[in-house]
Amino acid sequence: MPKVLGEAERGDALRRLPKWQSTRNGEAIARSFTFRDFNEAFGFMARAALVAEKMDHHPDWSNSYKTVEVTLSSHSAGGVTELDVKLAGEMDRIAGG
């Protein structure tokens, strides 16, 4: 089981992921992605889903037209782990920054 990041480790990770923020008393990280249109948002979700499936680590997310809201937390560990940080970085890469 992945280890939950401590406050300092989570802070370091968020400095590397400046568009993400801590939520739920540090038990998750979240970001809102906004695209040009629904097609672009859905394409992002499809590409991110393939990465998440390979990692066996799945996001909590929702889509409304051109916006995708993402919350990452390792539920089995009870908080943010390196898996969440890695998936967040991959999502940033897929979205183009």
KABELFEN-V545994 format. One record per helix or strand. SS is the DSSP state (2 for helix, 1 for strand). FROM is the first residue (numbers start at 0). TO is the last residue. Records with the same first field share a line. If there is no record, write none. Layout:
SS->FROM-TO  FROM-TO
//
This chain:
2->6-15  23-25  37-54  81-94
1->20-22  27-33  59-63  66-71  73-73  78-78
//
